[in-house]
């Protein structure tokens, strides 16, 4: 009997998706839920978003793919894989079937710089807004297989693939909850992709720009830091634009934030995370946290 040993990787972490916080909180205002991506986009008057359509994608579906609505998702289903879009949030994800031979193929190239450039060019051709691209990161996926009696040290891993994650920035301000990611195999087939790049309200961008201006010099930054809880005043921080998660259908939320990164050591071993503050030092709940879950997560001991 063989046992596959896989190195676990999470796109959501690489894209900087969610971080937890706590304390006295204020929930950002919500838009009314919309029944379609077009409806949601109409409620926002800021930077345009991007919906990665199956018609623009080069994802490996295989011949004879068919469209269907299932579990609230719009899907294109083929013999090799499935491309699914959430019609409310506009998020899309495409993954191979477990039986697809493409799962056994390596990356398009082992040169990471060339690989990243190839993925960037791919998303450029599909219409990803080029003026909103922030950092680009590439995750390495290793795979190993061996007999059950073997230890991990006895098994030699192989390079299974790379996943390049493109993060978003508006006017140089990071948008950690938006991302576009793809994995391309040695035959230049896209074998995984995950995109969430929503339109944003101008109000959230304005909030972030005001925050950035207020901390642009030493005096302004000190004044802002002095408004924070005492235990956070020495913690690293950055100005961002935060927004709802890719599967949150409850109504889109977004706000400008001073993200303060709190490590576990500063909390006596409890879980660390990121806390969000407005320009007055008032703590904000991330759109995907409610007050009860927000507090409970921060009280969870780190393991």
Phi, psi and omega in degrees: 000136180256148177237125178272131180247112185249137172283124185279135174223148182234120179295322182302322178292314182298321178284355182069040192298290187239147173219148187262154176217190179199188173096187176300131191228155173231129182274129178299152179297144183253147170278156174295140179302145176242156185267000181206163177296326178296320178296318179296313183300326182294338181277356185241138186240016180254212183304135182292151177261192181212126174253120183278099185279149178299329181292335179266343185283151173253022181299142184283093176270328186091171184289152174074026180295144182230149179270146177201158173254125183211132179053036179079006181247147171270118187240148166243117189246125178233176180292341180262329184186187184228134173249118184238140178234133173278114185290346179273309184269338183086359179290143178230149177214138179230129180223153178282153169290155182297339182266001183290129177299337181296341178297338184268357184270149179278187183284163179305319175207153177271356175278107186299320181297316179293324179295313179300317180298323180294317179293319178300317179295322178300310181290334175297317181290336180275346176111011177299129183301115185288336180278002180246010183279130178257235179284151176239127182232150179235126179266142178258128178252117178254151181219144178214150179220147180190177178292152181300333181284343181282151174269168179301324181293337181279344186259128180271120181284157176236156177285111181273332180167173174241145170238119178264129181246122177261122178262167189251150174213140176245117182053038179082000180264123182298145173239083192297339185269357175259145179196159171222125185226146179209150173237128183237132186269182186296341177265013180063033175259135174283118186246000172196137172205152184209120186226131170216112189215071188284157169295151186239148174285140179301327180304318182293321178293318178299319179300315181293321180294322177294319178299315180300318180295324184289337180250016185290332178241170186298318182294316179295321180293319179296319180297320179292315181299323180295340178277347183279161173304145186305323184288351183251358190291339178259000183282148176294149182211163176205152177275132181220174167244119181256149177208172183302156181284167186295337182248013180274109183257012187277355184127124187291137177229146177205149178199154172284142188218144162265106180277121179249122188264112184255125180269164184295325183299325182287349181246024175066030177097351174288163184298134176275192179162199181240132178247149190241132183227148174270186185291348178261006181081014179273131183282138181247144173280133171301143183308336182261012176240138170256163188304318183293312181294324180302310181289320182296320182296319182287343178267007180275122178299142178285137180246000000 
